[in-house]
């Protein structure tokens, strides 16, 4: 127990530059207190003492302003910063090293039974006021922007803003020749012509390759998106086979 408390305090101090002393974190961080209460409430929940579990979570909400259902499963090193107004539903599952800011909701849509709340992967950031609603997964290392409304699965290593209703097309293009002058990959130089659809382009760059993730919102009535690739890459003998694809597949 003491080891767990020590690790939680260390995690807060590593992520919050405003945390000055161990004593300050231990007594003045409601996110930490909410997690401590939840660990106890979840234990009672697992042995089917539901009233006591809900009573503890109710007291925790009154004291911290953070509502975590005792049935939620929470991994290691969850950091709830500020925390006021955070709501975490019963069937929510949260991985390790997740950060949640104030006003965020991990909830349901009211249409599902059984598993009705999201599963959050490892190293996920959920920003202020974000609403993640439904029984889907948010992939590892994903980032949910402030006040975003997420209604469908989020791929790993993806940043989501606005209203996310899932994707119709997701293409992963790997390029090994980073120095090729025909491939200065960014949202400024790589362009798509799309009619009546919202296109998001996310780029992951490592030492040996660049991955471009093109995500297009699903059109109404399941119609195909009308997409044309306008990038002229015919001169690049190394990349052109990987580059040319049929985005309407």
C-alpha positions, 0 to 999 in steps of 0.5 A: 500500500505504502509502495503504491502511494509512494509511486503515485506521488512520484508520478504526480511530481514527474508530470506536474511542474507545479508540484513542489513538495511531497507533502503538497502532493499527498494532501492537496491533489484531489486527483490522487485522493480520488484514485486512492478512494477508487482502489478501496471502492473497487476492492469492495466492488469485486467482492460484490459489496456494491452498496459499500463500493458506491458509498465510498465513491460517493464520498470521494466525489463529494470530497474531490469533485471527481466521479469514478464508478467503483467498477472501472478498471484503472491501471498504473500511474493514472494522473488526473490533473486538477480533476474537477468534473471528471467522470469515469463510467462503470465499464471503463478500462484505463491502461498505464500512464494515462493523463486526464484533465478537468472536465473530461468524461469517459462515459456511454451513449445510453444505447449500449448494455454490458460493456458501454464505456471506453477502453483507454490504452497506455500513454493516452492524453485526454484533454480538458472537457473531452467526451469519450462516449461508447464501448470502443478503444482509444489506442496507445499513445493517442491524444484527445484534444480539448472539448473533443467529442469522441464517438468511435475507435481512435487508432494508436498514435493519433491526435483527435480534435473536434467531433470524431465519428470514426474513419472511412479510410485509413491508409498507412504509407511507409517511406524509407528515403527521408532525403528524397526531394519529391517527398517533403511530407507534411500537410502543406506539401501532401494534398488530397482533393476531397469532396464533402468529406473531412480529411485529417492527415497525421504524420509519425516520424522516426529515425528511419521512416515516416508514416502518413496516416490519412483518415477520412470521416465516413460519408453519409449513407455509406457513399464512397469518398471522392478522393484524388491524389495530386502529389506528383511522385513519378520521378521518385523510383524508390517510393513511387510503388509505395506511394501510388494507391487507390484511396477509394478502395 
